[in-house]
Amino acid sequence: MTATEQTHREKLEFTCGITSYDFHTYIPLDEPTGALAFRDGLLEKFSKEISEGSIGAYKPHMGKIGPHREEGYGMFELDVRDPVNFLRLLNYYQTHHEGLSVLIHPRSDRGDLWDHTEGALWLGKIIKLDTSML
């Protein structure tokens, strides 16, 4: 990385009260193999960032958890705390999610309801959330 690239990287920050982003990848419980293989690929590709703590990786939940209550789906989560790795992770998801449903939402000062609805991005099929839990 050049000195100029390092300077630009250091100036890049989240705005509008956003502190991080969560990536929720839904696991079809009737055929979880593809989603779990995708997770394995993520863990390998981003192993350095995960070990450094700039990306958090959490175990898969093979059932309902929090507002993620759609019948027939589990999910796993990654969260990212810096803008550069957010862009890298987003790019990887866009080009590798292979039809899996993915909720990408900020963690912001607007609150969980806004973060999971109006502030959310989706890849693949939108999965209904139980917003009464937010």
N, CA, C and O atoms as CSV, one atom per row, in Angstrom:
chain,resi,resn,atom,element,x,y,z
A,1,MET,N,N,0.849,-1.171,0.000
A,1,MET,CA,C,0.000,0.000,0.000
A,1,MET,C,C,0.900,1.241,0.000
A,1,MET,O,O,1.848,1.342,0.778
A,2,THR,N,N,0.581,2.163,-0.879
A,2,THR,CA,C,1.368,3.398,-0.945
A,2,THR,C,C,0.994,4.324,0.211
A,2,THR,O,O,-0.021,4.122,0.879
A,3,ALA,N,N,1.819,5.331,0.436
A,3,ALA,CA,C,1.535,6.315,1.492
A,3,ALA,C,C,0.228,7.042,1.218
A,3,ALA,O,O,-0.528,7.324,2.148
A,4,THR,N,N,-0.052,7.351,-0.056
A,4,THR,CA,C,-1.304,8.027,-0.428
A,4,THR,C,C,-2.505,7.137,-0.127
A,4,THR,O,O,-3.511,7.604,0.408
A,5,GLU,N,N,-2.399,5.852,-0.474
A,5,GLU,CA,C,-3.494,4.926,-0.186
A,5,GLU,C,C,-3.722,4.811,1.320
A,5,GLU,O,O,-4.867,4.770,1.771
A,6,GLN,N,N,-2.655,4.761,2.090
A,6,GLN,CA,C,-2.778,4.678,3.547
A,6,GLN,C,C,-3.457,5.925,4.108
A,6,GLN,O,O,-4.286,5.820,5.012
A,7,THR,N,N,-3.116,7.104,3.585
A,7,THR,CA,C,-3.728,8.356,4.031
A,7,THR,C,C,-5.220,8.354,3.741
A,7,THR,O,O,-6.016,8.735,4.599
A,8,HIS,N,N,-5.615,7.924,2.526
A,8,HIS,CA,C,-7.036,7.867,2.186
A,8,HIS,C,C,-7.770,6.859,3.069
A,8,HIS,O,O,-8.893,7.113,3.504
A,9,ARG,N,N,-7.147,5.737,3.327
A,9,ARG,CA,C,-7.764,4.711,4.169
A,9,ARG,C,C,-8.015,5.253,5.576
A,9,ARG,O,O,-9.066,5.002,6.166
A,10,GLU,N,N,-7.052,5.992,6.105
A,10,GLU,CA,C,-7.191,6.528,7.455
A,10,GLU,C,C,-8.285,7.586,7.539
A,10,GLU,O,O,-8.866,7.769,8.609
A,11,LYS,N,N,-8.582,8.281,6.462
A,11,LYS,CA,C,-9.614,9.328,6.461
A,11,LYS,C,C,-11.016,8.764,6.258
A,11,LYS,O,O,-11.999,9.441,6.557
A,12,LEU,N,N,-11.122,7.541,5.758
A,12,LEU,CA,C,-12.412,6.942,5.477
A,12,LEU,C,C,-13.092,6.559,6.791
A,12,LEU,O,O,-12.500,5.882,7.632
A,13,GLU,N,N,-14.337,6.997,6.958
A,13,GLU,CA,C,-15.082,6.660,8.168
A,13,GLU,C,C,-16.562,6.571,7.855
A,13,GLU,O,O,-17.037,7.156,6.881
A,14,PHE,N,N,-17.296,5.829,8.693
A,14,PHE,CA,C,-18.747,5.793,8.578
A,14,PHE,C,C,-19.300,7.159,8.970
A,14,PHE,O,O,-18.690,7.870,9.769
A,15,THR,N,N,-20.444,7.526,8.416
A,15,THR,CA,C,-21.086,8.799,8.724
A,15,THR,C,C,-22.530,8.563,9.157
A,15,THR,O,O,-22.980,7.422,9.259
A,16,CYS,N,N,-23.237,9.638,9.405
A,16,CYS,CA,C,-24.684,9.616,9.697
A,16,CYS,C,C,-25.027,8.756,10.910
A,16,CYS,O,O,-26.081,8.121,10.945
A,17,GLY,N,N,-24.149,8.733,11.895
A,17,GLY,CA,C,-24.422,7.986,13.113
A,17,GLY,C,C,-24.230,6.488,13.001
A,17,GLY,O,O,-24.615,5.754,13.911
A,18,ILE,N,N,-23.643,6.011,11.905
A,18,ILE,CA,C,-23.409,4.579,11.710
A,18,ILE,C,C,-22.056,4.217,12.315
A,18,ILE,O,O,-21.052,4.887,12.073
A,19,THR,N,N,-22.050,3.141,13.109
A,19,THR,CA,C,-20.803,2.697,13.741
A,19,THR,C,C,-20.277,1.386,13.172
A,19,THR,O,O,-19.080,1.112,13.263
A,20,SER,N,N,-21.158,0.569,12.584
A,20,SER,CA,C,-20.750,-0.715,12.012
A,20,SER,C,C,-21.882,-1.244,11.140
A,20,SER,O,O,-22.952,-0.642,11.062
A,21,TYR,N,N,-21.634,-2.379,10.485
A,21,TYR,CA,C,-22.647,-3.051,9.669
A,21,TYR,C,C,-22.690,-4.525,10.026
A,21,TYR,O,O,-21.661,-5.137,10.311
A,22,ASP,N,N,-23.896,-5.092,10.006
A,22,ASP,CA,C,-24.103,-6.528,10.185
A,22,ASP,C,C,-24.494,-7.142,8.848
A,22,ASP,O,O,-25.261,-6.556,8.084
A,23,PHE,N,N,-23.966,-8.316,8.577
A,23,PHE,CA,C,-24.324,-9.112,7.404
A,23,PHE,C,C,-24.962,-10.397,7.925
A,23,PHE,O,O,-24.280,-11.227,8.527
A,24,HIS,N,N,-26.265,-10.566,7.698
A,24,HIS,CA,C,-26.978,-11.774,8.111
A,24,HIS,C,C,-27.237,-12.609,6.860
A,24,HIS,O,O,-27.964,-12.183,5.962
A,25,THR,N,N,-26.645,-13.787,6.807
A,25,THR,CA,C,-26.836,-14.693,5.680
A,25,THR,C,C,-27.783,-15.790,6.130
A,25,THR,O,O,-27.524,-16.474,7.120
A,26,TYR,N,N,-28.885,-15.960,5.402
A,26,TYR,CA,C,-29.904,-16.927,5.769
A,26,TYR,C,C,-29.547,-18.307,5.235
A,26,TYR,O,O,-29.102,-18.465,4.099
A,27,ILE,N,N,-29.758,-19.298,6.091
A,27,ILE,CA,C,-29.441,-20.691,5.782
A,27,ILE,C,C,-30.747,-21.435,5.538
A,27,ILE,O,O,-31.541,-21.595,6.465
A,28,PRO,N,N,-30.992,-21.900,4.299
A,28,PRO,CA,C,-32.187,-22.716,4.071
A,28,PRO,C,C,-32.017,-24.061,4.801
A,28,PRO,O,O,-31.122,-24.838,4.467
A,29,LEU,N,N,-32.858,-24.326,5.772
A,29,LEU,CA,C,-32.676,-25.499,6.618
A,29,LEU,C,C,-32.904,-26.808,5.877
A,29,LEU,O,O,-32.408,-27.851,6.303
A,30,ASP,N,N,-33.651,-26.770,4.770
A,30,ASP,CA,C,-33.855,-27.993,4.002
A,30,ASP,C,C,-32.634,-28.347,3.143
A,30,ASP,O,O,-32.514,-29.480,2.678
A,31,GLU,N,N,-31.740,-27.393,2.935
A,31,GLU,CA,C,-30.507,-27.621,2.176
A,31,GLU,C,C,-29.443,-26.620,2.632
A,31,GLU,O,O,-29.158,-25.653,1.925
A,32,PRO,N,N,-28.857,-26.848,3.809
A,32,PRO,CA,C,-27.925,-25.872,4.379
A,32,PRO,C,C,-26.507,-25.908,3.802
A,32,PRO,O,O,-25.715,-25.004,4.068
A,33,THR,N,N,-26.179,-26.926,3.025
A,33,THR,CA,C,-24.798,-27.142,2.582
A,33,THR,C,C,-24.195,-25.943,1.874
A,33,THR,O,O,-23.069,-25.555,2.182
A,34,GLY,N,N,-24.916,-25.344,0.929
A,34,GLY,CA,C,-24.388,-24.209,0.166
A,34,GLY,C,C,-24.110,-23.003,1.045
A,34,GLY,O,O,-23.075,-22.353,0.899
A,35,ALA,N,N,-25.025,-22.699,1.957
A,35,ALA,CA,C,-24.839,-21.545,2.844
A,35,ALA,C,C,-23.660,-21.764,3.788
A,35,ALA,O,O,-22.892,-20.840,4.053
A,36,LEU,N,N,-23.521,-22.981,4.290
A,36,LEU,CA,C,-22.412,-23.259,5.203
A,36,LEU,C,C,-21.075,-23.267,4.463
A,36,LEU,O,O,-20.053,-22.869,5.023
A,37,ALA,N,N,-21.076,-23.719,3.207
A,37,ALA,CA,C,-19.854,-23.653,2.390
A,37,ALA,C,C,-19.490,-22.196,2.101
A,37,ALA,O,O,-18.314,-21.833,2.114
A,38,PHE,N,N,-20.503,-21.360,1.841
A,38,PHE,CA,C,-20.265,-19.931,1.636
A,38,PHE,C,C,-19.638,-19.325,2.891
A,38,PHE,O,O,-18.706,-18.526,2.795
A,39,ARG,N,N,-20.142,-19.700,4.061
A,39,ARG,CA,C,-19.580,-19.210,5.324
A,39,ARG,C,C,-18.120,-19.634,5.464
A,39,ARG,O,O,-17.269,-18.831,5.846
A,40,ASP,N,N,-17.837,-20.889,5.155
A,40,ASP,CA,C,-16.450,-21.368,5.226
A,40,ASP,C,C,-15.540,-20.543,4.324
A,40,ASP,O,O,-14.418,-20.213,4.706
A,41,GLY,N,N,-16.026,-20.207,3.118
A,41,GLY,CA,C,-15.255,-19.372,2.200
A,41,GLY,C,C,-15.003,-17.985,2.762
A,41,GLY,O,O,-13.910,-17.438,2.614
A,42,LEU,N,N,-16.016,-17.414,3.409
A,42,LEU,CA,C,-15.853,-16.102,4.050
A,42,LEU,C,C,-14.803,-16.154,5.160
A,42,LEU,O,O,-13.940,-15.281,5.257
A,43,LEU,N,N,-14.889,-17.184,5.987
A,43,LEU,CA,C,-13.946,-17.310,7.103
A,43,LEU,C,C,-12.515,-17.452,6.604
A,43,LEU,O,O,-11.579,-16.942,7.220
A,44,GLU,N,N,-12.354,-18.145,5.491
A,44,GLU,CA,C,-11.015,-18.295,4.910
A,44,GLU,C,C,-10.539,-16.992,4.276
A,44,GLU,O,O,-9.423,-16.539,4.535
A,45,LYS,N,N,-11.387,-16.394,3.448
A,45,LYS,CA,C,-11.019,-15.169,2.729
A,45,LYS,C,C,-10.684,-14.026,3.689
A,45,LYS,O,O,-9.756,-13.258,3.439
A,46,PHE,N,N,-11.427,-13.914,4.775
A,46,PHE,CA,C,-11.268,-12.792,5.701
A,46,PHE,C,C,-10.664,-13.228,7.042
A,46,PHE,O,O,-10.918,-12.594,8.066
A,47,SER,N,N,-9.881,-14.286,7.046
A,47,SER,CA,C,-9.327,-14.816,8.301
A,47,SER,C,C,-8.453,-13.795,9.029
A,47,SER,O,O,-8.502,-13.703,10.255
A,48,LYS,N,N,-7.669,-13.041,8.298
A,48,LYS,CA,C,-6.797,-12.030,8.926
A,48,LYS,C,C,-7.637,-10.957,9.620
A,48,LYS,O,O,-7.365,-10.598,10.765
A,49,GLU,N,N,-8.660,-10.446,8.924
A,49,GLU,CA,C,-9.508,-9.389,9.469
A,49,GLU,C,C,-10.310,-9.890,10.674
A,49,GLU,O,O,-10.558,-9.141,11.619
A,50,ILE,N,N,-10.713,-11.163,10.630
A,50,ILE,CA,C,-11.442,-11.756,11.755
A,50,ILE,C,C,-10.509,-11.884,12.958
A,50,ILE,O,O,-10.890,-11.544,14.078
A,51,SER,N,N,-9.297,-12.370,12.730
A,51,SER,CA,C,-8.357,-12.526,13.851
A,51,SER,C,C,-7.933,-11.176,14.430
A,51,SER,O,O,-7.636,-11.083,15.621
A,52,GLU,N,N,-7.901,-10.131,13.602
A,52,GLU,CA,C,-7.561,-8.782,14.072
A,52,GLU,C,C,-8.732,-8.077,14.754
A,52,GLU,O,O,-8.537,-7.066,15.429
A,53,GLY,N,N,-9.952,-8.605,14.581
A,53,GLY,CA,C,-11.125,-8.022,15.222
A,53,GLY,C,C,-11.853,-6.959,14.418
A,53,GLY,O,O,-12.808,-6.368,14.922
A,54,SER,N,N,-11.435,-6.694,13.180
A,54,SER,CA,C,-12.159,-5.698,12.382
A,54,SER,C,C,-13.400,-6.295,11.724
A,54,SER,O,O,-14.282,-5.558,11.281
A,55,ILE,N,N,-13.474,-7.624,11.657
A,55,ILE,CA,C,-14.685,-8.331,11.233
A,55,ILE,C,C,-15.001,-9.352,12.317
A,55,ILE,O,O,-14.137,-10.129,12.724
A,56,GLY,N,N,-16.245,-9.343,12.779
A,56,GLY,CA,C,-16.696,-10.340,13.747
A,56,GLY,C,C,-17.414,-11.457,13.017
A,56,GLY,O,O,-18.224,-11.194,12.128
A,57,ALA,N,N,-17.133,-12.695,13.376
A,57,ALA,CA,C,-17.787,-13.858,12.764
A,57,ALA,C,C,-18.415,-14.689,13.878
A,57,ALA,O,O,-17.768,-14.997,14.880
A,58,TYR,N,N,-19.674,-15.044,13.692
A,58,TYR,CA,C,-20.427,-15.737,14.727
A,58,TYR,C,C,-20.934,-17.073,14.209
A,58,TYR,O,O,-21.102,-17.265,13.005
A,59,LYS,N,N,-21.173,-17.985,15.126
A,59,LYS,CA,C,-21.584,-19.336,14.757
A,59,LYS,C,C,-22.960,-19.323,14.088
A,59,LYS,O,O,-23.772,-18.435,14.348
A,60,PRO,N,N,-23.214,-20.300,13.237
A,60,PRO,CA,C,-24.540,-20.402,12.609
A,60,PRO,C,C,-25.611,-20.762,13.639
A,60,PRO,O,O,-25.360,-21.504,14.588
A,61,HIS,N,N,-26.801,-20.223,13.429
A,61,HIS,CA,C,-27.979,-20.577,14.217
A,61,HIS,C,C,-28.902,-21.338,13.279
A,61,HIS,O,O,-29.359,-20.793,12.274
A,62,MET,N,N,-29.174,-22.582,13.600
A,62,MET,CA,C,-29.974,-23.426,12.716
A,62,MET,C,C,-31.446,-23.386,13.124
A,62,MET,O,O,-32.096,-24.422,13.261
A,63,GLY,N,N,-31.947,-22.190,13.311
A,63,GLY,CA,C,-33.336,-21.974,13.679
A,63,GLY,C,C,-33.564,-20.495,13.901
A,63,GLY,O,O,-32.742,-19.662,13.518
A,64,LYS,N,N,-34.670,-20.180,14.514
A,64,LYS,CA,C,-35.064,-18.785,14.723
A,64,LYS,C,C,-34.205,-18.137,15.803
A,64,LYS,O,O,-33.849,-18.766,16.800
A,65,ILE,N,N,-33.881,-16.865,15.580
A,65,ILE,CA,C,-33.139,-16.092,16.576
A,65,ILE,C,C,-33.473,-14.615,16.379
A,65,ILE,O,O,-33.488,-14.125,15.250
A,66,GLY,N,N,-33.740,-13.911,17.471
A,66,GLY,CA,C,-34.054,-12.484,17.383
A,66,GLY,C,C,-35.181,-12.227,16.397
A,66,GLY,O,O,-36.165,-12.966,16.382
A,67,PRO,N,N,-35.057,-11.190,15.571
A,67,PRO,CA,C,-36.111,-10.875,14.602
A,67,PRO,C,C,-36.083,-11.777,13.370
A,67,PRO,O,O,-36.932,-11.647,12.488
A,68,HIS,N,N,-35.124,-12.679,13.306
A,68,HIS,CA,C,-34.958,-13.579,12.156
A,68,HIS,C,C,-35.757,-14.852,12.436
A,68,HIS,O,O,-35.218,-15.840,12.937
A,69,ARG,N,N,-37.059,-14.813,12.103
A,69,ARG,CA,C,-37.978,-15.853,12.542
A,69,ARG,C,C,-38.689,-16.567,11.401
A,69,ARG,O,O,-39.603,-17.354,11.645
A,70,GLU,N,N,-38.293,-16.311,10.177
A,70,GLU,CA,C,-38.945,-16.947,9.027
A,70,GLU,C,C,-38.791,-18.469,9.118
A,70,GLU,O,O,-37.692,-18.988,9.317
A,71,GLU,N,N,-39.913,-19.162,8.968
A,71,GLU,CA,C,-39.915,-20.626,9.023
A,71,GLU,C,C,-39.006,-21.194,7.933
A,71,GLU,O,O,-39.042,-20.744,6.788
A,72,GLY,N,N,-38.204,-22.170,8.292
A,72,GLY,CA,C,-37.363,-22.854,7.315
A,72,GLY,C,C,-35.981,-22.252,7.121
A,72,GLY,O,O,-35.222,-22.703,6.262
A,73,TYR,N,N,-35.644,-21.228,7.920
A,73,TYR,CA,C,-34.338,-20.581,7.770
A,73,TYR,C,C,-33.619,-20.460,9.109
A,73,TYR,O,O,-34.226,-20.171,10.141
A,74,GLY,N,N,-32.330,-20.686,9.062
A,74,GLY,CA,C,-31.418,-20.294,10.122
A,74,GLY,C,C,-30.608,-19.125,9.582
A,74,GLY,O,O,-30.956,-18.566,8.542
A,75,MET,N,N,-29.550,-18.750,10.258
A,75,MET,CA,C,-28.706,-17.672,9.732
A,75,MET,C,C,-27.367,-17.653,10.442
A,75,MET,O,O,-27.211,-18.166,11.550
A,76,PHE,N,N,-26.400,-17.036,9.758
A,76,PHE,CA,C,-25.139,-16.717,10.416
A,76,PHE,C,C,-24.846,-15.249,10.176
A,76,PHE,O,O,-25.349,-14.640,9.231
A,77,GLU,N,N,-24.016,-14.691,11.056
A,77,GLU,CA,C,-23.762,-13.249,11.028
A,77,GLU,C,C,-22.273,-12.950,11.000
A,77,GLU,O,O,-21.469,-13.601,11.667
A,78,LEU,N,N,-21.938,-11.950,10.210
A,78,LEU,CA,C,-20.636,-11.294,10.270
A,78,LEU,C,C,-20.917,-9.827,10.522
A,78,LEU,O,O,-21.900,-9.290,10.012
A,79,ASP,N,N,-20.076,-9.171,11.297
A,79,ASP,CA,C,-20.200,-7.722,11.409
A,79,ASP,C,C,-18.847,-7.085,11.139
A,79,ASP,O,O,-17.790,-7.673,11.370
A,80,VAL,N,N,-18.926,-5.874,10.646
A,80,VAL,CA,C,-17.709,-5.180,10.217
A,80,VAL,C,C,-17.699,-3.794,10.832
A,80,VAL,O,O,-18.704,-3.084,10.828
A,81,ARG,N,N,-16.547,-3.428,11.359
A,81,ARG,CA,C,-16.439,-2.206,12.152
A,81,ARG,C,C,-15.672,-1.082,11.476
A,81,ARG,O,O,-15.526,-0.002,12.050
A,82,ASP,N,N,-15.179,-1.319,10.264
A,82,ASP,CA,C,-14.456,-0.242,9.580
A,82,ASP,C,C,-14.873,-0.174,8.109
A,82,ASP,O,O,-15.178,-1.202,7.504
A,83,PRO,N,N,-14.887,1.025,7.536
A,83,PRO,CA,C,-15.397,1.237,6.178
A,83,PRO,C,C,-14.644,0.480,5.088
A,83,PRO,O,O,-15.263,0.008,4.135
A,84,VAL,N,N,-13.341,0.356,5.205
A,84,VAL,CA,C,-12.580,-0.339,4.163
A,84,VAL,C,C,-12.989,-1.806,4.106
A,84,VAL,O,O,-13.240,-2.339,3.025
A,85,ASN,N,N,-13.059,-2.456,5.254
A,85,ASN,CA,C,-13.465,-3.859,5.258
A,85,ASN,C,C,-14.947,-4.027,4.951
A,85,ASN,O,O,-15.354,-5.068,4.436
A,86,PHE,N,N,-15.762,-3.018,5.259
A,86,PHE,CA,C,-17.165,-3.059,4.829
A,86,PHE,C,C,-17.240,-3.151,3.307
A,86,PHE,O,O,-17.971,-3.981,2.768
A,87,LEU,N,N,-16.491,-2.306,2.623
A,87,LEU,CA,C,-16.504,-2.322,1.155
A,87,LEU,C,C,-15.975,-3.640,0.612
A,87,LEU,O,O,-16.521,-4.172,-0.355
A,88,ARG,N,N,-14.932,-4.169,1.213
A,88,ARG,CA,C,-14.373,-5.448,0.766
A,88,ARG,C,C,-15.374,-6.583,0.981
A,88,ARG,O,O,-15.559,-7.428,0.105
A,89,LEU,N,N,-16.013,-6.598,2.145
A,89,LEU,CA,C,-16.983,-7.643,2.453
A,89,LEU,C,C,-18.212,-7.521,1.561
A,89,LEU,O,O,-18.721,-8.526,1.065
A,90,LEU,N,N,-18.691,-6.296,1.354
A,90,LEU,CA,C,-19.835,-6.078,0.470
A,90,LEU,C,C,-19.530,-6.569,-0.941
A,90,LEU,O,O,-20.357,-7.240,-1.558
A,91,ASN,N,N,-18.349,-6.236,-1.452
A,91,ASN,CA,C,-17.952,-6.684,-2.789
A,91,ASN,C,C,-17.925,-8.206,-2.872
A,91,ASN,O,O,-18.391,-8.784,-3.855
A,92,TYR,N,N,-17.385,-8.852,-1.853
A,92,TYR,CA,C,-17.333,-10.315,-1.840
A,92,TYR,C,C,-18.745,-10.899,-1.826
A,92,TYR,O,O,-19.042,-11.827,-2.580
A,93,TYR,N,N,-19.607,-10.362,-0.978
A,93,TYR,CA,C,-20.989,-10.841,-0.921
A,93,TYR,C,C,-21.693,-10.656,-2.265
A,93,TYR,O,O,-22.358,-11.575,-2.744
A,94,GLN,N,N,-21.558,-9.492,-2.871
A,94,GLN,CA,C,-22.236,-9.229,-4.143
A,94,GLN,C,C,-21.839,-10.235,-5.215
A,94,GLN,O,O,-22.670,-10.629,-6.032
A,95,THR,N,N,-20.603,-10.644,-5.219
A,95,THR,CA,C,-20.106,-11.508,-6.292
A,95,THR,C,C,-20.094,-12.989,-5.938
A,95,THR,O,O,-19.821,-13.815,-6.809
A,96,HIS,N,N,-20.382,-13.354,-4.687
A,96,HIS,CA,C,-20.285,-14.756,-4.285
A,96,HIS,C,C,-21.508,-15.313,-3.548
A,96,HIS,O,O,-21.504,-16.497,-3.212
A,97,HIS,N,N,-22.545,-14.528,-3.282
A,97,HIS,CA,C,-23.635,-15.023,-2.423
A,97,HIS,C,C,-24.494,-16.090,-3.085
A,97,HIS,O,O,-25.265,-16.765,-2.403
A,98,GLU,N,N,-24.380,-16.256,-4.384
A,98,GLU,CA,C,-25.007,-17.352,-5.136
A,98,GLU,C,C,-26.476,-17.572,-4.790
A,98,GLU,O,O,-26.905,-18.703,-4.560
A,99,GLY,N,N,-27.233,-16.494,-4.756
A,99,GLY,CA,C,-28.670,-16.607,-4.559
A,99,GLY,C,C,-29.121,-16.701,-3.114
A,99,GLY,O,O,-30.322,-16.703,-2.846
A,100,LEU,N,N,-28.190,-16.779,-2.180
A,100,LEU,CA,C,-28.590,-16.795,-0.769
A,100,LEU,C,C,-29.199,-15.445,-0.396
A,100,LEU,O,O,-28.822,-14.411,-0.947
A,101,SER,N,N,-30.123,-15.466,0.526
A,101,SER,CA,C,-30.712,-14.231,1.042
A,101,SER,C,C,-29.780,-13.641,2.087
A,101,SER,O,O,-29.340,-14.328,3.009
A,102,VAL,N,N,-29.484,-12.347,1.925
A,102,VAL,CA,C,-28.551,-11.675,2.828
A,102,VAL,C,C,-29.128,-10.318,3.225
A,102,VAL,O,O,-29.445,-9.493,2.369
A,103,LEU,N,N,-29.259,-10.100,4.522
A,103,LEU,CA,C,-29.650,-8.805,5.070
A,103,LEU,C,C,-28.380,-8.087,5.508
A,103,LEU,O,O,-27.602,-8.615,6.303
A,104,ILE,N,N,-28.176,-6.882,4.987
A,104,ILE,CA,C,-27.037,-6.048,5.363
A,104,ILE,C,C,-27.623,-4.790,5.991
A,104,ILE,O,O,-28.352,-4.046,5.335
A,105,HIS,N,N,-27.310,-4.555,7.246
A,105,HIS,CA,C,-27.884,-3.374,7.897
A,105,HIS,C,C,-26.854,-2.679,8.773
A,105,HIS,O,O,-25.933,-3.308,9.295
A,106,PRO,N,N,-27.024,-1.361,8.926
A,106,PRO,CA,C,-26.115,-0.611,9.792
A,106,PRO,C,C,-26.462,-0.815,11.258
A,106,PRO,O,O,-27.555,-1.264,11.601
A,107,ARG,N,N,-25.527,-0.481,12.094
A,107,ARG,CA,C,-25.754,-0.242,13.520
A,107,ARG,C,C,-25.599,1.263,13.665
A,107,ARG,O,O,-24.504,1.802,13.506
A,108,SER,N,N,-26.700,1.936,13.967
A,108,SER,CA,C,-26.668,3.398,13.954
A,108,SER,C,C,-27.361,3.971,15.181
A,108,SER,O,O,-27.930,3.249,16.000
A,109,ASP,N,N,-27.294,5.287,15.279
A,109,ASP,CA,C,-27.982,5.970,16.376
A,109,ASP,C,C,-29.473,6.146,16.100
A,109,ASP,O,O,-30.182,6.742,16.910
A,110,ARG,N,N,-29.958,5.637,14.969
A,110,ARG,CA,C,-31.396,5.713,14.657
A,110,ARG,C,C,-32.181,4.569,15.287
A,110,ARG,O,O,-33.410,4.619,15.328
A,111,GLY,N,N,-31.506,3.555,15.771
A,111,GLY,CA,C,-32.166,2.456,16.462
A,111,GLY,C,C,-32.341,1.212,15.615
A,111,GLY,O,O,-32.243,1.247,14.389
A,112,ASP,N,N,-32.605,0.105,16.311
A,112,ASP,CA,C,-32.689,-1.201,15.656
A,112,ASP,C,C,-33.781,-1.288,14.593
A,112,ASP,O,O,-33.564,-1.892,13.543
A,113,LEU,N,N,-34.952,-0.696,14.844
A,113,LEU,CA,C,-36.038,-0.790,13.872
A,113,LEU,C,C,-35.630,-0.154,12.552
A,113,LEU,O,O,-35.775,-0.777,11.501
A,114,TRP,N,N,-35.130,1.055,12.583
A,114,TRP,CA,C,-34.687,1.728,11.350
A,114,TRP,C,C,-33.545,0.955,10.704
A,114,TRP,O,O,-33.536,0.755,9.489
A,115,ASP,N,N,-32.582,0.520,11.515
A,115,ASP,CA,C,-31.426,-0.205,10.983
A,115,ASP,C,C,-31.852,-1.439,10.191
A,115,ASP,O,O,-31.299,-1.712,9.125
A,116,HIS,N,N,-32.833,-2.187,10.707
A,116,HIS,CA,C,-33.253,-3.443,10.079
A,116,HIS,C,C,-34.289,-3.258,8.967
A,116,HIS,O,O,-34.579,-4.208,8.239
A,117,THR,N,N,-34.848,-2.063,8.823
A,117,THR,CA,C,-35.906,-1.854,7.819
A,117,THR,C,C,-35.493,-0.778,6.821
A,117,THR,O,O,-34.959,-1.097,5.759
A,118,GLU,N,N,-35.726,0.463,7.138
A,118,GLU,CA,C,-35.429,1.554,6.200
A,118,GLU,C,C,-33.948,1.667,5.854
A,118,GLU,O,O,-33.610,2.057,4.737
A,119,GLY,N,N,-33.074,1.339,6.774
A,119,GLY,CA,C,-31.638,1.440,6.532
A,119,GLY,C,C,-31.016,0.183,5.958
A,119,GLY,O,O,-29.810,0.149,5.712
A,120,ALA,N,N,-31.821,-0.856,5.738
A,120,ALA,CA,C,-31.290,-2.160,5.327
A,120,ALA,C,C,-31.106,-2.281,3.818
A,120,ALA,O,O,-31.785,-1.626,3.027
A,121,LEU,N,N,-30.168,-3.136,3.456
A,121,LEU,CA,C,-29.947,-3.554,2.069
A,121,LEU,C,C,-30.162,-5.065,2.014
A,121,LEU,O,O,-29.906,-5.776,2.986
A,122,TRP,N,N,-30.638,-5.547,0.860
A,122,TRP,CA,C,-30.843,-6.986,0.685
A,122,TRP,C,C,-30.145,-7.472,-0.571
A,122,TRP,O,O,-30.114,-6.785,-1.592
A,123,LEU,N,N,-29.588,-8.667,-0.476
A,123,LEU,CA,C,-29.142,-9.433,-1.635
A,123,LEU,C,C,-30.006,-10.683,-1.660
A,123,LEU,O,O,-30.263,-11.276,-0.613
A,124,GLY,N,N,-30.459,-11.093,-2.845
A,124,GLY,CA,C,-31.324,-12.265,-2.933
A,124,GLY,C,C,-32.728,-11.945,-2.458
A,124,GLY,O,O,-33.132,-10.786,-2.374
A,125,LYS,N,N,-33.458,-13.006,-2.148
A,125,LYS,CA,C,-34.850,-12.892,-1.704
A,125,LYS,C,C,-34.921,-12.218,-0.332
A,125,LYS,O,O,-34.144,-12.538,0.568
A,126,ILE,N,N,-35.856,-11.286,-0.186
A,126,ILE,CA,C,-36.074,-10.630,1.108
A,126,ILE,C,C,-36.794,-11.602,2.044
A,126,ILE,O,O,-37.811,-12.195,1.683
A,127,ILE,N,N,-36.259,-11.750,3.229
A,127,ILE,CA,C,-36.833,-12.615,4.254
A,127,ILE,C,C,-37.561,-11.725,5.264
A,127,ILE,O,O,-37.016,-10.734,5.752
A,128,LYS,N,N,-38.797,-12.102,5.561
A,128,LYS,CA,C,-39.597,-11.301,6.499
A,128,LYS,C,C,-38.986,-11.347,7.902
A,128,LYS,O,O,-38.605,-12.406,8.401
A,129,LEU,N,N,-38.906,-10.173,8.517
A,129,LEU,CA,C,-38.411,-10.050,9.887
A,129,LEU,C,C,-39.575,-9.823,10.841
A,129,LEU,O,O,-40.598,-9.258,10.454
A,130,ASP,N,N,-39.424,-10.254,12.068
A,130,ASP,CA,C,-40.390,-9.943,13.115
A,130,ASP,C,C,-39.933,-8.643,13.774
A,130,ASP,O,O,-39.151,-8.656,14.724
A,131,THR,N,N,-40.432,-7.522,13.254
A,131,THR,CA,C,-39.977,-6.210,13.729
A,131,THR,C,C,-40.522,-5.861,15.119
A,131,THR,O,O,-40.073,-4.886,15.723
A,132,SER,N,N,-41.473,-6.633,15.632
A,132,SER,CA,C,-41.968,-6.368,16.988
A,132,SER,C,C,-40.880,-6.624,18.033
A,132,SER,O,O,-41.000,-6.189,19.178
A,133,MET,N,N,-39.833,-7.322,17.638
A,133,MET,CA,C,-38.744,-7.644,18.564
A,133,MET,C,C,-37.664,-6.564,18.579
A,133,MET,O,O,-36.729,-6.631,19.378
A,134,LEU,N,N,-37.790,-5.573,17.702
A,134,LEU,CA,C,-36.732,-4.560,17.585
A,134,LEU,C,C,-37.045,-3.337,18.430
A,134,LEU,O,O,-36.265,-2.385,18.453
